[in-house]
Amino acid sequence: MTTVEPRETDGQLADLFRLHHTDLVRLAVLLVQDQPTAEDAVQDVYLKLQTRSRVLHRDGEDLAYIRACVLNRCRSVLRHRKVVSRTAPFIWSFADLAVGDSAESQAIKAEERRQVLVALADLPTRRREVLVLRYYVGLTEAEIAKTLGISQGSVKSAAARGIAALAKALGEES
């Protein structure tokens, strides 16, 4: 019986998975608005990377490459949903309410979160992705540009327009 020796990239990929899995799932959740689907999307990306012979550790570009793969997988999921059903998207609410908040305070926070997520879901894809990467994932403009394959100027423009659109949708001044 022949055994297959693990490639060096397998260990590198496993390390990247351990270090960044939670953040990548969080990114996917904000885009597809569904925890199980987000986890599946990230898992699909790692599975595809495992079967490819792409060399990892290219001057720190691996994480940006994996984020771009996750974004692309989320785009595929969203396209599939649009084709299958034209119904309103499922809005996933966050479960990070502070312990000790009153029931009224928790309800208000949950409603505010729901409104923001609905407004975010209504944004054009590029603006939504830029805002999610910037404000939920915490990436810099340079990291977002690298992840999305666009210029930093495009990132700034999409972010400004996205924030303005959110403010208008939520009835606030930008």
PyRosetta script that sets phi, psi and omega in degrees:
from pyrosetta import init, pose_from_sequence

init()
pose = pose_from_sequence("MTTVEPRETDGQLADLFRLHHTDLVRLAVLLVQDQPTAEDAVQDVYLKLQTRSRVLHRDGEDLAYIRACVLNRCRSVLRHRKVVSRTAPFIWSFADLAVGDSAESQAIKAEERRQVLVALADLPTRRREVLVLRYYVGLTEAEIAKTLGISQGSVKSAAARGIAALAKALGEES")
pose.set_psi(1, 133.8)
pose.set_omega(1, -179.2)
pose.set_phi(2, -93.6)
pose.set_psi(2, 132.7)
pose.set_omega(2, 176.7)
pose.set_phi(3, -103.0)
pose.set_psi(3, 147.9)
pose.set_omega(3, 179.4)
pose.set_phi(4, -100.0)
pose.set_psi(4, 123.4)
pose.set_omega(4, 179.3)
pose.set_phi(5, -77.1)
pose.set_psi(5, 137.5)
pose.set_omega(5, 177.7)
pose.set_phi(6, -67.1)
pose.set_psi(6, 140.7)
pose.set_omega(6, 177.6)
pose.set_phi(7, -76.3)
pose.set_psi(7, 158.2)
pose.set_omega(7, 177.4)
pose.set_phi(8, -61.6)
pose.set_psi(8, -35.1)
pose.set_omega(8, -178.8)
pose.set_phi(9, -67.3)
pose.set_psi(9, -23.5)
pose.set_omega(9, 177.9)
pose.set_phi(10, -61.7)
pose.set_psi(10, -44.3)
pose.set_omega(10, 178.2)
pose.set_phi(11, -67.4)
pose.set_psi(11, -38.3)
pose.set_omega(11, 178.0)
pose.set_phi(12, -64.2)
pose.set_psi(12, -41.8)
pose.set_omega(12, 179.4)
pose.set_phi(13, -66.8)
pose.set_psi(13, -39.6)
pose.set_omega(13, 177.6)
pose.set_phi(14, -62.6)
pose.set_psi(14, -40.4)
pose.set_omega(14, 177.3)
pose.set_phi(15, -63.6)
pose.set_psi(15, -44.8)
pose.set_omega(15, 177.6)
pose.set_phi(16, -61.5)
pose.set_psi(16, -39.0)
pose.set_omega(16, 178.5)
pose.set_phi(17, -61.7)
pose.set_psi(17, -49.1)
pose.set_omega(17, -179.2)
pose.set_phi(18, -62.3)
pose.set_psi(18, -42.0)
pose.set_omega(18, -175.7)
pose.set_phi(19, -73.6)
pose.set_psi(19, -34.6)
pose.set_omega(19, -168.0)
pose.set_phi(20, -122.0)
pose.set_psi(20, 1.4)
pose.set_omega(20, -176.8)
pose.set_phi(21, -56.4)
pose.set_psi(21, -48.4)
pose.set_omega(21, -176.9)
pose.set_phi(22, -61.8)
pose.set_psi(22, -44.3)
pose.set_omega(22, 179.7)
pose.set_phi(23, -65.8)
pose.set_psi(23, -38.0)
pose.set_omega(23, 179.7)
pose.set_phi(24, -69.2)
pose.set_psi(24, -38.1)
pose.set_omega(24, 176.4)
pose.set_phi(25, -65.2)
pose.set_psi(25, -42.1)
pose.set_omega(25, 178.4)
pose.set_phi(26, -59.9)
pose.set_psi(26, -43.7)
pose.set_omega(26, 176.9)
pose.set_phi(27, -58.5)
pose.set_psi(27, -48.4)
pose.set_omega(27, -178.6)
pose.set_phi(28, -64.5)
pose.set_psi(28, -38.1)
pose.set_omega(28, 178.7)
pose.set_phi(29, -60.4)
pose.set_psi(29, -42.4)
pose.set_omega(29, -178.6)
pose.set_phi(30, -67.5)
pose.set_psi(30, -24.0)
pose.set_omega(30, 179.3)
pose.set_phi(31, -90.2)
pose.set_psi(31, -43.6)
pose.set_omega(31, -177.3)
pose.set_phi(32, -96.6)
pose.set_psi(32, -11.1)
pose.set_omega(32, 174.8)
pose.set_phi(33, 58.9)
pose.set_psi(33, 39.6)
pose.set_omega(33, -177.2)
pose.set_phi(34, -161.5)
pose.set_psi(34, 113.5)
pose.set_omega(34, -174.6)
pose.set_phi(35, -58.2)
pose.set_psi(35, -51.9)
pose.set_omega(35, -178.5)
pose.set_phi(36, -61.0)
pose.set_psi(36, -40.7)
pose.set_omega(36, 178.9)
pose.set_phi(37, -65.9)
pose.set_psi(37, -39.0)
pose.set_omega(37, 178.2)
pose.set_phi(38, -62.6)
pose.set_psi(38, -45.4)
pose.set_omega(38, 178.6)
pose.set_phi(39, -61.6)
pose.set_psi(39, -40.9)
pose.set_omega(39, 177.7)
pose.set_phi(40, -63.2)
pose.set_psi(40, -40.9)
pose.set_omega(40, -179.1)
pose.set_phi(41, -62.2)
pose.set_psi(41, -46.0)
pose.set_omega(41, 179.6)
pose.set_phi(42, -65.0)
pose.set_psi(42, -42.6)
pose.set_omega(42, 178.9)
pose.set_phi(43, -62.2)
pose.set_psi(43, -41.0)
pose.set_omega(43, 177.9)
pose.set_phi(44, -59.9)
pose.set_psi(44, -41.6)
pose.set_omega(44, 179.5)
pose.set_phi(45, -62.3)
pose.set_psi(45, -48.0)
pose.set_omega(45, -179.2)
pose.set_phi(46, -64.7)
pose.set_psi(46, -36.4)
pose.set_omega(46, 178.1)
pose.set_phi(47, -64.2)
pose.set_psi(47, -44.6)
pose.set_omega(47, 178.7)
pose.set_phi(48, -64.8)
pose.set_psi(48, -39.8)
pose.set_omega(48, 178.5)
pose.set_phi(49, -65.1)
pose.set_psi(49, -34.4)
pose.set_omega(49, 179.8)
pose.set_phi(50, -64.3)
pose.set_psi(50, -34.4)
pose.set_omega(50, -176.5)
pose.set_phi(51, -87.8)
pose.set_psi(51, -9.7)
pose.set_omega(51, 179.5)
pose.set_phi(52, -92.5)
pose.set_psi(52, 160.3)
pose.set_omega(52, -179.4)
pose.set_phi(53, -100.7)
pose.set_psi(53, 19.2)
pose.set_omega(53, 179.2)
pose.set_phi(54, -59.8)
pose.set_psi(54, 135.4)
pose.set_omega(54, 179.6)
pose.set_phi(55, -81.9)
pose.set_psi(55, 129.3)
pose.set_omega(55, 178.9)
pose.set_phi(56, -90.2)
pose.set_psi(56, 173.6)
pose.set_omega(56, 179.1)
pose.set_phi(57, 65.0)
pose.set_psi(57, 53.2)
pose.set_omega(57, 174.4)
pose.set_phi(58, -96.2)
pose.set_psi(58, 85.4)
pose.set_omega(58, 176.0)
pose.set_phi(59, 51.1)
pose.set_psi(59, 42.7)
pose.set_omega(59, 175.6)
pose.set_phi(60, 74.0)
pose.set_psi(60, 15.3)
pose.set_omega(60, -178.9)
pose.set_phi(61, -86.9)
pose.set_psi(61, -6.1)
pose.set_omega(61, -173.9)
pose.set_phi(62, -61.3)
pose.set_psi(62, -45.8)
pose.set_omega(62, -178.2)
pose.set_phi(63, -64.7)
pose.set_psi(63, -41.2)
pose.set_omega(63, 177.6)
pose.set_phi(64, -62.6)
pose.set_psi(64, -40.4)
pose.set_omega(64, 178.6)
pose.set_phi(65, -64.1)
pose.set_psi(65, -43.9)
pose.set_omega(65, 179.9)
pose.set_phi(66, -66.3)
pose.set_psi(66, -41.0)
pose.set_omega(66, 176.7)
pose.set_phi(67, -59.8)
pose.set_psi(67, -43.1)
pose.set_omega(67, 178.9)
pose.set_phi(68, -62.4)
pose.set_psi(68, -39.2)
pose.set_omega(68, 177.1)
pose.set_phi(69, -63.6)
pose.set_psi(69, -42.3)
pose.set_omega(69, 178.6)
pose.set_phi(70, -64.1)
pose.set_psi(70, -43.6)
pose.set_omega(70, 177.3)
pose.set_phi(71, -59.6)
pose.set_psi(71, -44.1)
pose.set_omega(71, 179.2)
pose.set_phi(72, -63.5)
pose.set_psi(72, -40.3)
pose.set_omega(72, 178.5)
pose.set_phi(73, -65.2)
pose.set_psi(73, -39.8)
pose.set_omega(73, 177.6)
pose.set_phi(74, -64.4)
pose.set_psi(74, -39.4)
pose.set_omega(74, 176.3)
pose.set_phi(75, -60.1)
pose.set_psi(75, -41.3)
pose.set_omega(75, 178.6)
pose.set_phi(76, -62.7)
pose.set_psi(76, -43.2)
pose.set_omega(76, 178.7)
pose.set_phi(77, -60.3)
pose.set_psi(77, -45.7)
pose.set_omega(77, -178.6)
pose.set_phi(78, -65.8)
pose.set_psi(78, -39.0)
pose.set_omega(78, 176.4)
pose.set_phi(79, -62.4)
pose.set_psi(79, -42.7)
pose.set_omega(79, 179.9)
pose.set_phi(80, -62.4)
pose.set_psi(80, -43.4)
pose.set_omega(80, 178.6)
pose.set_phi(81, -60.8)
pose.set_psi(81, -40.5)
pose.set_omega(81, -177.9)
pose.set_phi(82, -64.9)
pose.set_psi(82, -38.6)
pose.set_omega(82, 179.5)
pose.set_phi(83, -70.4)
pose.set_psi(83, -44.2)
pose.set_omega(83, -176.9)
pose.set_phi(84, -69.1)
pose.set_psi(84, -42.1)
pose.set_omega(84, -174.8)
pose.set_phi(85, -146.9)
pose.set_psi(85, 137.5)
pose.set_omega(85, 178.5)
pose.set_phi(86, -98.6)
pose.set_psi(86, 16.2)
pose.set_omega(86, -179.7)
pose.set_phi(87, -78.6)
pose.set_psi(87, 164.7)
pose.set_omega(87, 180.0)
pose.set_phi(88, -61.1)
pose.set_psi(88, 143.9)
pose.set_omega(88, -179.4)
pose.set_phi(89, -68.7)
pose.set_psi(89, 149.5)
pose.set_omega(89, 175.7)
pose.set_phi(90, -69.8)
pose.set_psi(90, 128.2)
pose.set_omega(90, -179.0)
pose.set_phi(91, -100.6)
pose.set_psi(91, 115.2)
pose.set_omega(91, -179.5)
pose.set_phi(92, -86.5)
pose.set_psi(92, 125.4)
pose.set_omega(92, 179.4)
pose.set_phi(93, -96.6)
pose.set_psi(93, 146.2)
pose.set_omega(93, -179.0)
pose.set_phi(94, -74.8)
pose.set_psi(94, 148.7)
pose.set_omega(94, -179.5)
pose.set_phi(95, -109.1)
pose.set_psi(95, 34.6)
pose.set_omega(95, -176.4)
pose.set_phi(96, -105.1)
pose.set_psi(96, 34.0)
pose.set_omega(96, 177.4)
pose.set_phi(97, -67.1)
pose.set_psi(97, 140.6)
pose.set_omega(97, -177.6)
pose.set_phi(98, -67.9)
pose.set_psi(98, 137.2)
pose.set_omega(98, 176.6)
pose.set_phi(99, -69.1)
pose.set_psi(99, 136.0)
pose.set_omega(99, 179.3)
pose.set_phi(100, 97.7)
pose.set_psi(100, -10.7)
pose.set_omega(100, 175.2)
pose.set_phi(101, -67.8)
pose.set_psi(101, 147.9)
pose.set_omega(101, 177.1)
pose.set_phi(102, -69.1)
pose.set_psi(102, 162.7)
pose.set_omega(102, 178.9)
pose.set_phi(103, -61.8)
pose.set_psi(103, -37.9)
pose.set_omega(103, 179.2)
pose.set_phi(104, -64.9)
pose.set_psi(104, -44.7)
pose.set_omega(104, 178.8)
pose.set_phi(105, -62.3)
pose.set_psi(105, -42.6)
pose.set_omega(105, 178.3)
pose.set_phi(106, -63.5)
pose.set_psi(106, -40.5)
pose.set_omega(106, 179.7)
pose.set_phi(107, -64.8)
pose.set_psi(107, -41.6)
pose.set_omega(107, 179.3)
pose.set_phi(108, -64.2)
pose.set_psi(108, -45.5)
pose.set_omega(108, 179.1)
pose.set_phi(109, -62.3)
pose.set_psi(109, -42.0)
pose.set_omega(109, 179.9)
pose.set_phi(110, -63.7)
pose.set_psi(110, -40.3)
pose.set_omega(110, 179.5)
pose.set_phi(111, -67.9)
pose.set_psi(111, -41.4)
pose.set_omega(111, 177.5)
pose.set_phi(112, -62.2)
pose.set_psi(112, -43.1)
pose.set_omega(112, 178.2)
pose.set_phi(113, -61.5)
pose.set_psi(113, -42.6)
pose.set_omega(113, -179.7)
pose.set_phi(114, -61.8)
pose.set_psi(114, -43.9)
pose.set_omega(114, -179.6)
pose.set_phi(115, -63.3)
pose.set_psi(115, -41.5)
pose.set_omega(115, 178.7)
pose.set_phi(116, -64.4)
pose.set_psi(116, -43.0)
pose.set_omega(116, -179.4)
pose.set_phi(117, -66.1)
pose.set_psi(117, -38.0)
pose.set_omega(117, 177.1)
pose.set_phi(118, -64.1)
pose.set_psi(118, -46.7)
pose.set_omega(118, 179.1)
pose.set_phi(119, -63.0)
pose.set_psi(119, -39.7)
pose.set_omega(119, 178.1)
pose.set_phi(120, -62.9)
pose.set_psi(120, -42.3)
pose.set_omega(120, -179.8)
pose.set_phi(121, -64.5)
pose.set_psi(121, -26.0)
pose.set_omega(121, -179.2)
pose.set_phi(122, -81.6)
pose.set_psi(122, -11.3)
pose.set_omega(122, -179.6)
pose.set_phi(123, -71.6)
pose.set_psi(123, 153.9)
pose.set_omega(123, 171.6)
pose.set_phi(124, -59.0)
pose.set_psi(124, 151.9)
pose.set_omega(124, -173.4)
pose.set_phi(125, -51.5)
pose.set_psi(125, -50.0)
pose.set_omega(125, -175.9)
pose.set_phi(126, -62.0)
pose.set_psi(126, -44.9)
pose.set_omega(126, -179.7)
pose.set_phi(127, -63.9)
pose.set_psi(127, -42.4)
pose.set_omega(127, 179.1)
pose.set_phi(128, -61.9)
pose.set_psi(128, -45.1)
pose.set_omega(128, -179.7)
pose.set_phi(129, -62.4)
pose.set_psi(129, -44.0)
pose.set_omega(129, -179.7)
pose.set_phi(130, -62.0)
pose.set_psi(130, -46.0)
pose.set_omega(130, -179.0)
pose.set_phi(131, -65.6)
pose.set_psi(131, -40.2)
pose.set_omega(131, 178.1)
pose.set_phi(132, -64.1)
pose.set_psi(132, -46.4)
pose.set_omega(132, -179.8)
pose.set_phi(133, -64.6)
pose.set_psi(133, -35.8)
pose.set_omega(133, -177.5)
pose.set_phi(134, -78.3)
pose.set_psi(134, -52.7)
pose.set_omega(134, -169.4)
pose.set_phi(135, -96.4)
pose.set_psi(135, -21.9)
pose.set_omega(135, 177.8)
pose.set_phi(136, -100.5)
pose.set_psi(136, -39.2)
pose.set_omega(136, 180.0)
pose.set_phi(137, -89.9)
pose.set_psi(137, -28.1)
pose.set_omega(137, 176.4)
pose.set_phi(138, 84.9)
pose.set_psi(138, 26.6)
pose.set_omega(138, 179.5)
pose.set_phi(139, -79.3)
pose.set_psi(139, 155.2)
pose.set_omega(139, 174.3)
pose.set_phi(140, -79.6)
pose.set_psi(140, 168.0)
pose.set_omega(140, 177.7)
pose.set_phi(141, -60.2)
pose.set_psi(141, -39.2)
pose.set_omega(141, 179.4)
pose.set_phi(142, -63.9)
pose.set_psi(142, -42.9)
pose.set_omega(142, 179.7)
pose.set_phi(143, -66.0)
pose.set_psi(143, -38.8)
pose.set_omega(143, 178.1)
pose.set_phi(144, -65.0)
pose.set_psi(144, -44.6)
pose.set_omega(144, 179.3)
pose.set_phi(145, -58.8)
pose.set_psi(145, -43.3)
pose.set_omega(145, 179.9)
pose.set_phi(146, -66.1)
pose.set_psi(146, -43.1)
pose.set_omega(146, -178.5)
pose.set_phi(147, -64.2)
pose.set_psi(147, -44.1)
pose.set_omega(147, -176.5)
pose.set_phi(148, -88.6)
pose.set_psi(148, -10.8)
pose.set_omega(148, -179.9)
pose.set_phi(149, 71.6)
pose.set_psi(149, 36.6)
pose.set_omega(149, 178.8)
pose.set_phi(150, -128.4)
pose.set_psi(150, 172.6)
pose.set_omega(150, 180.0)
pose.set_phi(151, -78.9)
pose.set_psi(151, 160.7)
pose.set_omega(151, 177.1)
pose.set_phi(152, -64.9)
pose.set_psi(152, -32.2)
pose.set_omega(152, 176.3)
pose.set_phi(153, -62.9)
pose.set_psi(153, -39.8)
pose.set_omega(153, 176.9)
pose.set_phi(154, -65.7)
pose.set_psi(154, -35.6)
pose.set_omega(154, 177.2)
pose.set_phi(155, -63.8)
pose.set_psi(155, -47.6)
pose.set_omega(155, -179.6)
pose.set_phi(156, -60.7)
pose.set_psi(156, -44.6)
pose.set_omega(156, -179.1)
pose.set_phi(157, -63.6)
pose.set_psi(157, -47.0)
pose.set_omega(157, -179.7)
pose.set_phi(158, -63.7)
pose.set_psi(158, -38.8)
pose.set_omega(158, 179.4)
pose.set_phi(159, -66.1)
pose.set_psi(159, -46.2)
pose.set_omega(159, -179.4)
pose.set_phi(160, -62.3)
pose.set_psi(160, -45.3)
pose.set_omega(160, -179.9)
pose.set_phi(161, -68.1)
pose.set_psi(161, -37.5)
pose.set_omega(161, 178.1)
pose.set_phi(162, -64.7)
pose.set_psi(162, -43.3)
pose.set_omega(162, 179.1)
pose.set_phi(163, -64.8)
pose.set_psi(163, -42.0)
pose.set_omega(163, 178.5)
pose.set_phi(164, -62.0)
pose.set_psi(164, -43.1)
pose.set_omega(164, 179.4)
pose.set_phi(165, -65.4)
pose.set_psi(165, -40.1)
pose.set_omega(165, 176.8)
pose.set_phi(166, -63.6)
pose.set_psi(166, -44.2)
pose.set_omega(166, -179.9)
pose.set_phi(167, -60.5)
pose.set_psi(167, -43.2)
pose.set_omega(167, 179.0)
pose.set_phi(168, -64.4)
pose.set_psi(168, -44.5)
pose.set_omega(168, 179.5)
pose.set_phi(169, -63.7)
pose.set_psi(169, -32.3)
pose.set_omega(169, -178.0)
pose.set_phi(170, -93.8)
pose.set_psi(170, 0.2)
pose.set_omega(170, 178.3)
pose.set_phi(171, 71.3)
pose.set_psi(171, 33.1)
pose.set_omega(171, -179.9)
pose.set_phi(172, -119.4)
pose.set_psi(172, 163.5)
pose.set_omega(172, 174.4)
pose.set_phi(173, -83.5)
pose.set_psi(173, 142.1)
pose.set_omega(173, -179.5)
pose.set_phi(174, -86.9)
pose.dump_pdb("model.pdb")
